[in-house]
Amino acid sequence: MAMKKETLDQLKIEHGEKFRIADHSARWLPPAAKEATKEQRKLVAEQMLAQSKVELAEAQELLYADGRHSVLILFQAMDAAGKDGTISHVMSGVNPQGCAVTSFKVPSSTEWSHNYLWRYSNALPARGMIGIFNRSYYEEVLVVKVHPELLDKADLPASARHKHIWTHRYEDINNFEQHLARNGTTILKFFLNVSKEEQKARFLERLETPEKNWKFSSGDIVERGYWDDYMGAFEDAINATSTPWAPWYVIPADRKWAMRAAVADIITTTVQGLDLEAPVLPPEEMARLAEAKATLLAEG
């Protein structure tokens, strides 16, 4: 049921590859899907998602039991790309005790007073856990790059505000992620690539549907006005930080059903590929288990 590895690899940005958003269609589909009808495509995607959820639940249980690895999943996208829905649909089958989702909003005064990675470090998953960042430290080279006036709130020394600040931040992030990877954290980064036309359609749907009005903010329109700046920031960040230890996946997001199936498949395949094994109890503990079983059976 899973996609072929070569298909998933088409969504992965290899280290050193020149990434351009214009080369990645937000409506991309695997070659095999192009021969099917829309209804057939959706059905296959739904079946893939369902199967991935079952397999991910099993893999997550083993991840927790093994206790040596953690998984960090990052989602970045423009507004209305479908981050919340994707997280909800893909992770709905896992044990909530082994998975935590953190959404990062505007930094607090305390967070501004620390280095920009501080608040993200505090939310990293422990060994045996899956951690999901709905937006992440990449905001510091996306939103802050598009709106550099936000740096004023950080009260950085003059020596830290120079023309190389973004290059230095990319280096910081690469080093931070490599440190995590060297200590047992597997990192997956997803850019949900929604088109400007599809974002407009989703904004209009939110405005025209009363029960979805709460999802819309006037700030969404303001940020939409910086679309080209954001696309440039995404390209720069992904080109600078898609590494062997923390790769970026660019997921076509105009079709939600296809997006969710692809994300689920990548996460499931990655967790299944870890060196996981259930713990083996020592002989004395096995003897105690045998004794407990005998006691229960003797109750009649």
Backbone bond lengths (Angstrom), bond angles and torsions (degrees), N, CA, C in turn:
res aa  C-N    CA-C-N  psi(-1)  N-CA   C-N-CA  omega(-1)  CA-C   N-CA-C  phi
1 M - - - 1.461 - - 1.535 111.86 -
2 A 1.329 116.10 -28.50 1.461 119.68 -177.15 1.520 111.14 -69.40
3 M 1.330 115.24 156.51 1.456 119.64 174.28 1.524 109.43 -66.49
4 K 1.309 116.15 154.23 1.448 120.34 174.77 1.522 109.10 -69.32
5 K 1.339 115.40 148.38 1.456 120.35 -177.46 1.522 111.28 -57.30
6 E 1.329 117.23 -40.13 1.465 119.36 -178.43 1.528 111.78 -64.64
7 T 1.348 116.48 -27.24 1.461 119.94 176.64 1.521 110.26 -71.88
8 L 1.337 116.69 -46.60 1.459 120.52 178.78 1.527 110.82 -63.64
9 D 1.322 116.70 -35.12 1.462 120.23 -179.35 1.527 111.91 -64.45
10 Q 1.327 117.18 -23.41 1.462 119.93 177.08 1.528 111.38 -67.48
11 L 1.313 116.98 -21.83 1.460 121.58 179.86 1.533 112.14 -90.55
12 K 1.301 116.31 -10.22 1.469 122.27 -177.08 1.523 110.15 -90.37
13 I 1.320 115.97 134.89 1.460 121.33 177.00 1.523 107.75 -93.57
14 E 1.313 115.85 110.49 1.455 119.95 -177.31 1.523 110.71 -73.07
15 H 1.311 115.40 150.37 1.460 121.39 178.18 1.527 109.78 -58.99
16 G 1.308 116.08 126.57 1.458 120.65 179.97 1.512 114.07 90.17
17 E 1.342 117.07 -10.98 1.467 120.69 177.76 1.526 109.68 -71.66
18 K 1.311 116.67 140.81 1.462 120.83 177.59 1.530 108.97 -83.49
19 F 1.325 115.89 109.58 1.453 121.00 -177.23 1.525 110.99 -95.01
20 R 1.337 115.36 129.26 1.459 122.34 174.01 1.526 107.47 -131.46
21 I 1.320 116.59 126.68 1.459 120.29 -179.07 1.523 110.55 -58.85
22 A 1.323 117.39 -34.83 1.465 121.10 -178.90 1.527 112.22 -60.93
23 D 1.329 116.68 -21.83 1.465 120.44 -179.85 1.526 112.77 -87.40
24 H 1.335 117.12 -2.61 1.468 121.75 -175.53 1.531 109.58 -122.42
25 S 1.309 115.75 102.41 1.458 120.86 -178.88 1.520 111.06 -67.51
26 A 1.323 115.80 135.15 1.466 120.81 177.00 1.521 111.77 -72.23
27 R 1.325 117.36 -7.61 1.458 122.34 179.26 1.529 111.53 -116.26
28 W 1.335 117.20 19.67 1.460 122.03 -179.78 1.522 110.80 -59.74
29 L 1.319 115.98 143.73 1.455 123.22 174.08 1.526 108.71 -134.59
30 P 1.338 118.09 153.69 1.463 119.87 175.67 1.525 110.49 -58.61
31 P 1.322 117.52 148.10 1.472 120.03 -178.19 1.522 113.83 -52.20
32 A 1.331 117.94 -38.74 1.463 120.85 -177.38 1.521 111.90 -65.51
33 A 1.338 116.90 -26.13 1.461 120.64 -176.37 1.528 112.28 -77.54
34 K 1.302 117.16 -17.69 1.460 120.04 -174.84 1.527 112.64 -69.20
35 E 1.327 116.41 -20.53 1.461 119.80 -179.96 1.534 112.07 -85.43
36 A 1.334 117.23 -13.06 1.463 121.49 -175.26 1.525 111.06 -92.72
37 T 1.326 115.76 162.60 1.459 120.74 174.88 1.530 108.89 -77.56
38 K 1.335 116.21 167.21 1.458 120.11 179.27 1.522 110.74 -60.12
39 E 1.330 116.71 -41.65 1.460 120.66 -179.18 1.528 110.62 -64.22
40 Q 1.322 117.09 -40.44 1.457 120.87 179.01 1.530 110.93 -66.24
41 R 1.329 115.87 -40.61 1.462 119.54 178.69 1.522 111.01 -61.49
42 K 1.321 116.20 -46.45 1.462 120.29 -178.72 1.519 111.01 -63.20
43 L 1.324 116.80 -39.70 1.457 120.22 -179.82 1.522 110.83 -63.98
44 V 1.326 116.62 -45.18 1.466 120.59 179.24 1.528 110.19 -62.93
45 A 1.338 116.82 -42.54 1.463 120.57 179.62 1.520 111.27 -62.56
46 E 1.327 116.65 -41.34 1.466 120.47 178.96 1.522 111.01 -65.55
47 Q 1.332 116.75 -38.17 1.464 120.53 177.57 1.531 110.76 -66.93
48 M 1.333 116.17 -40.22 1.462 120.39 177.32 1.510 110.90 -62.35
49 L 1.329 116.68 -44.78 1.457 121.09 -179.92 1.521 110.60 -61.59
50 A 1.328 116.83 -45.13 1.460 120.98 -179.88 1.529 111.19 -61.29
51 Q 1.337 116.59 -43.79 1.459 120.35 179.68 1.525 111.04 -66.59
52 S 1.326 117.09 -40.99 1.465 120.91 179.35 1.528 110.75 -62.28
53 K 1.334 116.87 -39.40 1.464 120.41 -179.65 1.530 110.99 -62.30
54 V 1.331 116.46 -40.72 1.469 120.32 177.98 1.525 110.01 -64.44
55 E 1.339 116.44 -47.64 1.453 120.62 -177.49 1.529 111.71 -68.24
56 L 1.339 116.98 -35.54 1.458 120.31 179.16 1.521 110.71 -67.67
57 A 1.326 117.56 -38.31 1.469 120.89 177.74 1.527 110.25 -60.97
58 E 1.334 116.25 -41.72 1.467 120.30 178.55 1.527 110.88 -66.94
59 A 1.333 116.18 -43.11 1.464 120.36 -179.08 1.520 111.03 -66.85
60 Q 1.329 116.70 -37.51 1.460 120.29 180.00 1.527 111.46 -66.85
61 E 1.322 117.07 -36.63 1.468 120.53 177.18 1.524 110.24 -62.94
62 L 1.338 116.49 -40.69 1.463 120.18 178.13 1.524 111.09 -69.66
63 L 1.334 116.71 -37.26 1.468 121.11 176.00 1.523 110.29 -57.85
64 Y 1.326 116.17 -44.48 1.463 121.75 -179.35 1.522 110.57 -66.62
65 A 1.339 116.57 -43.51 1.460 121.02 -178.94 1.530 111.21 -66.80
66 D 1.328 116.75 -39.21 1.459 121.80 -179.24 1.530 110.60 -64.40
67 G 1.329 116.27 -47.06 1.452 121.51 172.71 1.512 117.28 71.79
68 R 1.333 117.33 13.18 1.469 119.14 -179.13 1.521 113.05 -107.73
69 H 1.322 117.15 -17.21 1.459 122.02 -175.31 1.532 110.16 -120.30
70 S 1.313 115.14 156.85 1.461 121.61 167.73 1.517 108.26 -132.56
71 V 1.320 116.42 160.55 1.463 121.77 -179.32 1.525 108.55 -127.62
72 L 1.314 116.15 127.54 1.466 122.14 177.43 1.520 108.52 -115.10
73 I 1.341 115.91 122.05 1.465 122.22 -177.94 1.521 108.57 -116.96
74 L 1.324 116.85 124.47 1.457 122.53 -178.43 1.519 110.52 -111.71
75 F 1.332 115.79 135.57 1.461 121.51 174.89 1.530 109.38 -119.24
76 Q 1.313 115.56 124.96 1.462 122.58 174.75 1.517 108.62 -128.45
77 A 1.314 116.62 143.85 1.470 120.02 -179.34 1.510 109.40 -175.32
78 M 1.319 115.32 167.75 1.451 121.26 168.92 1.531 108.77 -74.55
79 D 1.325 116.83 164.38 1.460 121.10 178.79 1.522 110.29 -58.64
80 A 1.340 115.38 143.38 1.473 124.39 176.91 1.529 113.33 72.59
81 A 1.321 117.56 13.59 1.467 119.55 178.40 1.524 111.80 -75.10
82 G 1.336 117.02 -23.04 1.461 119.35 177.18 1.510 115.35 110.23
83 K 1.337 117.62 27.20 1.463 120.38 -179.18 1.533 111.21 -61.77
84 D 1.335 116.55 -51.81 1.465 120.68 -176.31 1.523 111.31 -60.24
85 G 1.328 116.37 -46.95 1.455 120.36 -178.43 1.519 112.27 -64.73
86 T 1.334 116.40 -38.64 1.458 119.61 179.44 1.527 110.82 -64.97
87 I 1.319 116.51 -45.56 1.465 120.12 178.61 1.524 109.92 -60.24
88 S 1.324 116.41 -44.61 1.467 121.07 -178.64 1.526 111.65 -62.33
89 H 1.327 117.08 -47.44 1.459 120.68 -176.74 1.531 112.43 -71.09
90 V 1.325 116.61 -42.08 1.461 119.81 -174.50 1.527 112.09 -73.65
91 M 1.336 116.91 -38.32 1.456 120.35 -172.47 1.521 113.28 -98.55
92 S 1.318 118.38 7.46 1.464 120.89 -174.11 1.526 113.41 -66.73
93 G 1.334 117.67 -18.30 1.457 119.53 -177.74 1.517 115.00 -93.78
94 V 1.346 117.92 -9.63 1.464 119.30 -175.45 1.525 110.32 -83.68
95 N 1.321 115.43 159.10 1.460 121.73 177.60 1.530 108.73 -70.59
96 P 1.338 118.42 119.93 1.469 119.72 -177.71 1.523 113.94 -61.21
97 Q 1.340 117.27 -19.56 1.460 119.43 176.98 1.517 112.13 -70.74
98 G 1.316 116.59 -18.53 1.462 119.92 -178.95 1.506 113.93 -108.90
99 C 1.341 117.35 11.62 1.464 121.01 -176.10 1.521 109.80 -145.76
100 A 1.316 116.58 135.40 1.465 120.92 178.78 1.524 109.75 -132.78
101 V 1.337 115.92 133.66 1.458 122.44 177.54 1.528 108.61 -107.61
102 T 1.321 116.30 129.27 1.459 121.03 177.86 1.522 109.05 -121.57
103 S 1.327 115.55 124.55 1.469 121.01 175.79 1.520 107.99 -104.61
104 F 1.304 116.41 128.73 1.463 121.10 -177.33 1.522 110.23 -102.17
105 K 1.329 115.04 118.66 1.452 122.03 178.93 1.533 109.20 -98.41
106 V 1.329 116.26 -161.70 1.466 121.24 177.55 1.530 108.64 -61.15
107 P 1.337 118.64 132.18 1.461 120.32 -178.25 1.531 112.54 -59.28
108 S 1.327 115.51 146.32 1.467 121.14 174.63 1.527 108.93 -80.73
109 S 1.320 116.30 171.72 1.466 119.64 178.80 1.522 110.66 -61.84
110 T 1.340 116.48 -36.06 1.469 119.95 177.74 1.520 110.48 -64.95
111 E 1.341 116.22 -41.98 1.463 119.87 -179.39 1.522 111.44 -68.20
112 W 1.328 117.39 -37.09 1.460 120.10 177.57 1.532 111.13 -63.59
113 S 1.335 116.81 -28.16 1.466 120.30 -175.54 1.528 112.50 -80.09
114 H 1.323 117.90 -6.38 1.460 122.43 176.45 1.532 110.06 -106.73
115 N 1.331 115.93 171.54 1.459 118.75 174.83 1.525 109.01 -63.87
116 Y 1.323 116.64 155.72 1.467 120.74 -167.86 1.521 114.41 -68.17
117 L 1.335 118.54 -14.38 1.461 120.76 176.98 1.535 112.81 -91.59
118 W 1.307 116.76 -7.59 1.469 121.37 -171.62 1.527 112.86 -59.21
119 R 1.321 117.43 -51.27 1.463 119.00 -174.80 1.533 112.02 -68.66
120 Y 1.310 116.71 -25.31 1.459 119.99 177.81 1.533 110.60 -78.00
121 S 1.321 116.33 -35.79 1.459 120.44 177.38 1.520 110.86 -59.89
122 N 1.328 116.19 -36.62 1.459 120.71 -177.30 1.525 112.93 -69.51
123 A 1.326 118.04 -13.73 1.467 121.37 -176.73 1.525 112.52 -110.12
124 L 1.317 118.03 9.92 1.459 120.66 -177.82 1.530 110.92 -66.59
125 P 1.327 117.60 146.47 1.468 120.49 -179.02 1.526 112.18 -72.63
126 A 1.327 115.17 142.18 1.462 120.60 174.18 1.523 109.11 -75.23
127 R 1.319 116.84 168.02 1.455 120.20 177.08 1.527 109.81 -60.94
128 G 1.329 115.16 137.97 1.451 120.53 -177.05 1.516 113.76 90.77
129 M 1.326 116.77 -5.17 1.457 121.44 -173.69 1.529 111.67 -113.49
130 I 1.335 114.94 156.82 1.462 122.65 168.79 1.526 107.34 -107.33
131 G 1.310 117.20 125.89 1.455 122.46 176.32 1.515 109.87 -113.53
132 I 1.320 116.23 134.35 1.466 121.19 -179.69 1.515 108.50 -120.23
133 F 1.312 116.32 126.20 1.466 122.16 176.01 1.527 108.42 -103.73
134 N 1.318 116.62 113.51 1.460 122.64 173.38 1.527 106.42 -87.92
135 R 1.306 116.08 96.18 1.456 126.28 -160.76 1.527 106.83 72.93
136 S 1.317 116.67 159.04 1.455 119.03 -170.13 1.528 110.37 -157.84
137 Y 1.337 114.57 -163.90 1.456 120.24 177.03 1.519 112.01 -62.87
138 Y 1.323 118.24 -11.44 1.468 119.50 175.62 1.523 112.14 -70.17
139 E 1.331 117.10 -16.09 1.460 119.48 172.36 1.529 110.88 -57.72
140 E 1.334 115.44 -27.70 1.460 120.81 -176.67 1.530 112.68 -73.27
141 V 1.350 116.76 -13.04 1.469 120.07 174.72 1.528 110.18 -122.41
142 L 1.324 116.61 11.59 1.465 121.74 176.00 1.527 109.29 -116.73
143 V 1.319 116.74 -77.52 1.466 120.45 -180.00 1.525 110.93 -59.75
144 V 1.326 115.68 -45.04 1.466 118.78 -176.96 1.523 111.01 -68.94
145 K 1.320 117.37 -30.51 1.462 119.48 177.24 1.525 111.02 -71.82
146 V 1.338 115.93 -38.66 1.465 119.96 177.67 1.526 110.45 -70.79
147 H 1.330 116.49 -33.01 1.471 122.01 179.98 1.533 108.94 -122.41
148 P 1.319 118.71 72.47 1.470 121.26 -175.04 1.526 114.00 -62.04
149 E 1.332 117.38 -15.63 1.459 119.37 176.98 1.527 111.77 -62.44
150 L 1.355 116.56 -19.36 1.469 120.28 177.67 1.527 111.58 -64.46
151 L 1.314 117.03 -22.17 1.458 120.27 177.77 1.526 111.64 -62.29
152 D 1.326 116.33 -23.75 1.466 119.74 179.65 1.524 110.91 -61.24
153 K 1.333 116.84 -32.09 1.462 120.43 -177.39 1.521 112.22 -72.26
154 A 1.322 117.08 -18.44 1.460 120.51 -177.84 1.520 112.96 -84.52
155 D 1.334 116.73 -10.13 1.466 120.56 179.52 1.527 112.07 51.70
156 L 1.319 115.36 45.57 1.455 119.77 179.21 1.525 110.95 -72.16
157 P 1.322 117.23 148.73 1.470 118.85 174.18 1.524 109.67 -65.97
158 A 1.295 116.10 155.88 1.464 120.96 -177.61 1.528 111.69 -57.07
159 S 1.320 115.97 -34.00 1.466 119.90 -177.70 1.523 112.81 -66.97
160 A 1.348 117.42 -17.91 1.467 121.23 -178.67 1.524 112.28 -93.71
161 R 1.327 116.87 -7.65 1.465 120.65 -179.31 1.525 108.72 -111.08
162 H 1.313 114.09 96.58 1.459 120.16 -176.30 1.516 108.59 -146.05
163 K 1.300 117.69 178.92 1.467 121.38 -174.10 1.525 112.93 -68.99
164 H 1.330 116.98 -14.81 1.463 120.07 -179.07 1.533 112.45 -98.58
165 I 1.325 117.97 11.53 1.462 120.01 -172.75 1.524 112.53 -59.93
166 W 1.343 117.11 -38.19 1.470 118.74 -177.60 1.521 111.12 -72.95
167 T 1.331 116.85 -39.87 1.465 119.93 175.52 1.517 110.67 -60.04
168 H 1.331 116.32 -41.47 1.461 120.51 178.59 1.528 110.99 -65.26
169 R 1.329 116.74 -37.59 1.464 119.02 179.12 1.527 111.35 -68.55
170 Y 1.313 117.79 -37.90 1.466 119.74 174.86 1.533 109.75 -60.41
171 E 1.327 116.13 -42.19 1.463 119.98 179.06 1.525 110.42 -63.81
172 D 1.328 116.11 -43.04 1.472 120.39 178.27 1.523 111.00 -58.32
173 I 1.327 115.82 -45.92 1.463 121.02 -177.99 1.528 110.60 -65.19
174 N 1.324 117.22 -43.75 1.473 119.85 178.28 1.524 111.24 -60.80
175 N 1.328 116.17 -42.28 1.465 120.01 179.63 1.529 111.03 -67.34
176 F 1.322 116.16 -40.74 1.461 121.87 178.36 1.528 110.14 -61.01
177 E 1.322 116.89 -46.48 1.460 120.63 -179.02 1.531 111.61 -69.10
178 Q 1.320 117.01 -36.19 1.462 118.79 178.22 1.527 110.34 -66.67
179 H 1.320 116.54 -38.03 1.467 120.44 175.73 1.526 110.60 -59.82
180 L 1.335 116.67 -44.16 1.463 120.31 178.77 1.532 110.76 -63.41
181 A 1.330 116.03 -45.60 1.470 120.42 -178.74 1.525 111.20 -62.18
182 R 1.319 116.90 -39.06 1.463 120.29 -179.80 1.527 111.79 -67.81
183 N 1.309 116.37 -17.93 1.456 120.64 -178.41 1.527 112.78 -110.58
184 G 1.340 115.98 23.79 1.454 119.89 169.10 1.509 117.18 97.60
185 T 1.325 118.37 8.36 1.466 120.81 178.38 1.522 109.85 -100.19
186 T 1.321 115.90 122.11 1.466 121.92 174.13 1.522 107.94 -89.78
187 I 1.330 116.64 129.12 1.462 121.64 -173.56 1.524 110.09 -114.87
188 L 1.328 115.50 129.69 1.463 122.74 174.21 1.523 108.24 -123.93
189 K 1.320 116.40 131.40 1.462 120.39 -177.74 1.528 109.28 -123.72
190 F 1.333 115.56 125.04 1.460 121.10 -177.41 1.526 110.43 -116.07
191 F 1.317 115.48 124.60 1.460 121.77 168.35 1.519 106.60 -102.59
192 L 1.337 116.91 111.80 1.457 121.68 179.66 1.523 107.10 -84.06
193 N 1.307 115.44 106.25 1.462 123.17 -170.32 1.530 111.26 -88.91
194 V 1.319 116.42 90.59 1.462 121.23 177.83 1.533 108.70 -96.05
195 S 1.324 116.38 144.09 1.465 119.67 179.22 1.529 110.17 -80.81
196 K 1.316 115.79 159.72 1.460 120.77 179.32 1.529 110.42 -64.19
197 E 1.334 116.69 -35.38 1.462 121.06 179.51 1.525 111.02 -67.39
198 E 1.323 116.86 -41.03 1.469 120.18 179.64 1.524 110.53 -69.84
199 Q 1.325 117.42 -37.59 1.467 119.26 177.04 1.527 110.24 -60.41
200 K 1.332 116.81 -42.46 1.463 120.79 177.78 1.521 110.61 -58.28
201 A 1.334 117.28 -45.81 1.467 121.56 -179.28 1.525 110.65 -61.91
202 R 1.317 117.33 -40.13 1.472 120.43 -179.39 1.526 111.66 -71.98
203 F 1.328 116.75 -36.01 1.467 119.38 174.68 1.534 110.23 -62.17
204 L 1.338 116.32 -45.62 1.469 119.87 -179.92 1.519 111.15 -62.27
205 E 1.319 116.75 -38.12 1.468 120.03 177.84 1.526 110.40 -62.67
206 R 1.320 117.35 -40.58 1.463 120.74 178.49 1.525 111.40 -65.41
207 L 1.322 115.92 -36.45 1.467 119.96 -179.43 1.525 111.99 -74.05
208 E 1.320 116.43 -32.50 1.460 121.12 -174.85 1.530 113.30 -92.03
209 T 1.343 117.02 -8.35 1.464 121.26 -179.74 1.514 108.90 -112.75
210 P 1.338 117.80 107.87 1.477 121.07 -174.80 1.528 114.10 -50.11
211 E 1.330 117.26 -43.15 1.460 119.06 -177.22 1.523 113.10 -72.38
212 K 1.346 117.11 -6.54 1.461 120.50 176.46 1.528 112.42 -109.94
213 N 1.334 117.00 1.82 1.471 119.99 -178.48 1.523 112.14 -57.49
214 W 1.343 115.57 -34.03 1.466 119.44 -176.00 1.528 112.32 -64.68
215 K 1.337 116.41 -20.82 1.464 120.31 -179.88 1.525 112.51 -76.09
216 F 1.322 116.11 -14.60 1.471 119.27 -174.05 1.524 110.58 -99.82
217 S 1.317 115.07 139.55 1.455 122.22 175.41 1.524 108.70 -128.75
218 S 1.326 115.80 143.74 1.467 118.81 178.85 1.528 110.91 -59.93
219 G 1.341 115.65 -25.28 1.462 119.42 177.87 1.518 112.58 -66.52
220 D 1.343 116.51 -22.27 1.464 119.76 178.66 1.524 110.89 -61.65
221 I 1.333 116.02 -39.57 1.465 120.37 179.89 1.525 110.19 -69.45
222 V 1.322 115.90 -38.59 1.466 119.62 178.64 1.527 110.09 -59.90
223 E 1.329 116.37 -48.50 1.464 120.09 -178.32 1.521 111.76 -67.41
224 R 1.325 116.98 -31.41 1.469 120.34 177.18 1.527 110.53 -60.18
225 G 1.324 116.55 -30.22 1.458 120.76 178.34 1.526 113.48 -65.73
226 Y 1.346 115.78 -16.08 1.467 120.52 178.28 1.528 111.32 -102.23
227 W 1.330 117.22 22.76 1.465 121.46 -172.35 1.532 112.69 -51.13
228 D 1.316 117.36 -51.19 1.465 120.37 -177.35 1.525 111.30 -62.64
229 D 1.325 116.93 -37.44 1.468 120.37 178.00 1.523 110.21 -63.84
230 Y 1.328 115.83 -41.60 1.464 119.41 178.99 1.525 110.97 -65.80
231 M 1.326 117.29 -41.36 1.451 119.20 179.54 1.538 110.50 -61.33
232 G 1.308 116.20 -39.96 1.461 119.87 176.79 1.519 111.74 -64.35
233 A 1.336 116.39 -40.58 1.468 120.52 179.66 1.525 111.02 -66.06
234 F 1.344 116.86 -39.89 1.464 120.25 177.80 1.531 110.14 -64.02
235 E 1.316 116.84 -45.17 1.458 119.78 179.87 1.520 111.22 -59.76
236 D 1.326 116.54 -45.87 1.469 120.27 -178.99 1.524 110.78 -62.77
237 A 1.335 116.37 -44.78 1.471 120.03 -177.08 1.523 111.66 -66.19
238 I 1.318 116.89 -44.50 1.466 120.05 -177.94 1.518 110.64 -67.98
239 N 1.326 117.41 -40.74 1.467 120.14 177.55 1.527 111.47 -62.12
240 A 1.315 116.73 -35.42 1.466 120.63 -175.49 1.521 113.56 -84.89
241 T 1.351 117.52 -20.02 1.471 118.59 -169.72 1.518 115.06 -128.89
242 S 1.335 119.35 10.32 1.466 119.40 173.33 1.520 106.97 -86.45
243 T 1.318 115.37 102.86 1.460 122.44 -171.96 1.532 110.37 -117.83
244 P 1.326 116.95 165.99 1.473 118.89 177.61 1.521 112.39 -59.91
245 W 1.336 117.31 -30.50 1.467 120.27 -177.56 1.536 113.04 -91.95
246 A 1.314 117.82 -10.56 1.464 120.56 179.44 1.525 109.02 -153.02
247 P 1.326 117.49 74.90 1.472 120.71 -174.73 1.526 113.28 -75.86
248 W 1.304 115.12 152.83 1.463 122.27 170.91 1.526 109.64 -94.96
249 Y 1.330 115.62 141.32 1.460 122.30 169.61 1.525 107.74 -117.30
250 V 1.315 116.69 126.12 1.466 122.01 178.09 1.525 107.08 -97.66
251 I 1.335 116.16 110.09 1.462 121.69 -171.86 1.530 110.23 -104.28
252 P 1.320 118.23 120.44 1.473 120.52 175.86 1.534 109.36 -58.15
253 A 1.332 117.40 125.86 1.468 120.19 -169.75 1.525 114.71 -116.24
254 D 1.324 117.95 3.01 1.469 118.32 -179.39 1.524 111.61 -71.10
255 R 1.332 117.33 -29.01 1.467 121.90 175.59 1.533 107.11 -106.56
256 K 1.328 116.82 106.16 1.459 120.07 -174.03 1.523 112.04 -61.85
257 W 1.327 116.81 -37.78 1.463 119.59 -177.08 1.519 111.21 -65.65
258 A 1.333 117.02 -36.98 1.460 120.45 178.50 1.530 110.38 -72.37
259 M 1.327 116.18 -40.31 1.460 121.35 179.67 1.530 110.87 -59.61
260 R 1.336 116.38 -47.64 1.465 120.10 -176.83 1.522 111.35 -65.86
261 A 1.325 116.66 -39.44 1.472 119.97 179.33 1.524 110.80 -63.46
262 A 1.338 116.73 -42.33 1.466 120.37 -178.57 1.525 111.23 -66.79
263 V 1.329 117.01 -45.62 1.469 120.72 179.89 1.523 110.35 -61.63
264 A 1.337 116.47 -45.04 1.462 120.50 -179.55 1.520 111.07 -60.91
265 D 1.310 116.39 -41.42 1.463 120.94 -178.45 1.525 110.47 -65.32
266 I 1.319 117.08 -44.56 1.468 120.96 -178.86 1.522 110.90 -63.60
267 I 1.336 117.31 -45.60 1.466 120.61 -179.57 1.529 110.17 -63.72
268 T 1.327 116.33 -47.06 1.463 120.40 -177.78 1.524 111.12 -62.36
269 T 1.329 116.25 -47.51 1.473 120.61 -179.57 1.519 110.88 -60.60
270 T 1.332 116.84 -39.02 1.472 120.92 -179.02 1.518 111.24 -67.19
271 V 1.329 117.68 -47.09 1.470 120.38 -178.70 1.525 110.38 -66.09
272 Q 1.332 116.21 -40.25 1.471 119.41 177.69 1.527 111.76 -63.00
273 G 1.322 116.71 -27.02 1.460 120.86 -177.18 1.514 114.56 -83.00
274 L 1.333 117.74 -4.70 1.456 120.48 178.30 1.531 109.93 -74.10
275 D 1.318 115.22 157.87 1.467 121.20 179.40 1.530 108.54 -80.87
276 L 1.323 115.72 77.39 1.463 120.92 -175.30 1.521 110.94 -107.03
277 E 1.303 115.23 143.78 1.458 120.04 174.88 1.519 109.28 -154.16
278 A 1.314 115.83 144.27 1.456 120.70 178.42 1.523 109.42 -67.90
279 P 1.332 118.08 142.77 1.468 119.83 -179.61 1.520 111.76 -65.09
280 V 1.319 115.73 143.30 1.464 122.23 176.93 1.521 107.97 -101.75
281 L 1.318 116.81 122.26 1.456 120.91 -177.74 1.526 111.06 -72.69
282 P 1.340 117.21 146.11 1.468 120.32 177.77 1.528 110.66 -67.83
283 P 1.336 117.77 160.03 1.470 121.45 -176.32 1.515 114.16 -53.57
284 E 1.337 117.44 -40.85 1.461 119.48 -178.55 1.523 112.11 -64.70
285 E 1.344 116.33 -34.87 1.463 119.27 177.85 1.525 110.58 -72.28
286 M 1.324 117.19 -37.74 1.460 120.57 176.24 1.525 110.85 -62.06
287 A 1.332 115.51 -36.97 1.466 119.35 177.90 1.527 110.94 -64.87
288 R 1.326 116.55 -38.81 1.469 119.97 178.33 1.527 111.20 -66.73
289 L 1.334 116.27 -36.05 1.460 119.65 177.01 1.529 110.87 -65.26
290 A 1.312 115.38 -42.21 1.463 119.24 178.87 1.526 110.72 -62.90
291 E 1.324 115.33 -38.08 1.471 120.13 178.42 1.524 110.82 -66.08
292 A 1.333 116.16 -41.36 1.459 120.11 179.31 1.531 110.49 -64.76
293 K 1.330 116.24 -40.19 1.468 119.77 178.56 1.524 110.73 -63.23
294 A 1.334 116.79 -43.06 1.467 120.85 179.44 1.526 110.69 -62.72
295 T 1.326 116.35 -38.87 1.474 119.85 179.38 1.514 110.94 -64.17
296 L 1.336 117.24 -43.06 1.456 120.58 179.54 1.520 111.66 -64.88
297 L 1.337 116.58 -42.81 1.465 120.66 179.94 1.530 111.67 -65.88
298 A 1.333 116.52 -30.29 1.457 120.42 -178.85 1.526 112.60 -73.33
299 E 1.330 118.10 -14.34 1.456 120.47 -179.90 1.510 112.68 -64.97
300 G 1.346 117.05 -16.66 1.481 120.14 177.53 1.493 112.63 80.80
